[in-house]
Amino acid sequence: MNIKRVIFSSVITGVAGVILGIGVAEINHADQRPNAMYQYATIGGVMGLAVGAGQQALRELEQLSEES
C-alpha cells in the first residue's frame, strides 16, 4: 500500500471538507454561536480526512488484490 497516496488523498479531501464546512456555516445564519464557523470547518475537515484516507486505502487494497 502506498501510504503517501493515502496521506495526500486525505489531506486534499480534508481541505475540501474545511471549505464545505465554512460554506455550511455561512448558509446557516440561525446558529448564533460566536465560533460556529470554526466548529463547522473543523467537523468538515475531520470528516474529509477520514473519508479521503478510507477511500484511497480501499483503492490501494483493490489494486493489491488485482495484482495477486
Buried (B, 14 or more C-beta within 10 A) or exposed (E): EEEEEBBBBBBBBBBBBBBBBBEBBEEEEEEEEEEBBEEBBBBBBBBBBBBBBBBBBEBBEEEEEEEE
